[in-house]
Amino acid sequence: MEKPLRIIWGDNLSVLRSMPGELVDLIYIDPPFNTGRAQRRVSLRTIRDEGGDRTGFQGRRYRSVVLGENRFEDRFEDYESFLEPRMREARRILKPDGSLFVHLDSREVHYVKVLLDKIFGRDCFLNEIIWAYDYGGRSKRRWPAKHNNILWYARDSRRYQFHREGCDRIPYRAPGLVGAEKAAQGKFPTDVWWMTIVSPTGREKTGYPTQKPRALLDRIVRVHSRPGDLLMDFFAGSGTLGVSALALGRNCILVDHHLEAMRVMAKRFAGQPVEWIGWRPPGECGAGC
């Protein structure tokens, strides 16, 4: 790749089938969760207004102004049939020591695990990582769902990248029990990762409905790839894997067929060394882009 980041607008299955085998070191994907409803994210700005609809700091009133809305349909008649050819291609393009991470939730994770066991082999399943967070609405009729599931499969169960020394450390919950030296160093995470979601008011927020926090992707990239490796996300969305790859010295291919994803990534990677394929950000080419 002449540039470290390549962004492709198009059908990911066609893109995958056009790629040579054993090319990619690490694949992370966050496919649609098949929730059966539209994923929707409304961007708001608040303006000081004593007659407004929101109460802020020290009781001050604010009025909400809608800036825009991003949404996509998340419904599939046969989710496994949709994913299967893409998962087979993902295995084909992985290098012998490469890994696949598939980010799901409790609705489909058990079906997808059975599918991946068939494609990769049960021995190539290495972990189910639980990303746990504590934010958002809370059901009063059942236990509130506050976690996602991330399945890790290796192309070869005897040969894969796992750079433990590259992982960030987390605080001990009872630092007094381990001593000052260990407490200062922190501990290596388990397969349960407590991380906040992208803050609705933070600088990281892009407005894309299913954006995942960069800290989550950084951990995967640091531990399961080396500087200079080629990463790929073919359900790119807001492009967080690309942000992590550029910051950590990796190359990356991002693929998505939603125009809104392209627009979000164009804004997010403005000024970065990006090769655009199939689409160009406004202002970078003539009419019709």
Secondary structure, 3 states (H helix, E strand, C coil): CCCCEEEEECCHHHHHHCCCCCCEEEEEECCCCCCCEEEEEEEEEEEECCCCCEECHHHCEEEEEEEEEEEEEECCCCHHHHHHHHHHHHHHHEEEEEEEEEEECCCCHHHHHHHHHHHHCHHHEEEEEEEECCCCCCCCCCCCCCEEEEEEEECECCECCCCHHHCCCECCCCHHHCCHHHHHHCECCCCEEECCCCCCCCCCCCCCCCCCCHHHHHHHHHHHCCCCCEEEECCCCCCHHHHHHHHCCCEEEEEECCHHHHHHHHHHCCCCCEEEECCCCCCCCCCCC
